[in-house]
Amino acid sequence: MVKFYIVTFFLILFPLKGQSDNKIKDSCGSLIINKARESGFRSLKLSEKVQYHLDLRKCDNKDLVKAVKKEVNENQLISDSEEAKSFTGKSSSFTYCIILFIAYLSFN
């Protein structure tokens, strides 16, 4: 009876394993690459950035890799330029302090 279960187990397991091996894994269309294409490279966490570069390295179509990198870089530059129009955050606080310090020194 035990031999029957072992044989049945292997008869079920090996065809299922063969099906998963036949699937072609396309790293060019991974979720992380799509996320970077949609919302920019800076939206990725550190671990996702590492996985992004690994997925691009695994991709077989090198022309597609170049196109994806170019698209992500251009989208990031566009979003960075839009954010640079507003002067907020740490840089603005630092700049205001420097301007006040220079004004204080020039009046004294």
Secondary structure as GFF3:
##gff-version 3
##sequence-region A 1 108
A	DSSP	alpha_helix	2	22	.	.	.	ID=ss1
A	DSSP	three_ten_helix	27	29	.	.	.	ID=ss2
A	DSSP	alpha_helix	31	39	.	.	.	ID=ss3
A	DSSP	three_ten_helix	41	43	.	.	.	ID=ss4
A	DSSP	alpha_helix	46	58	.	.	.	ID=ss5
A	DSSP	alpha_helix	62	84	.	.	.	ID=ss6
A	DSSP	alpha_helix	90	107	.	.	.	ID=ss7
###
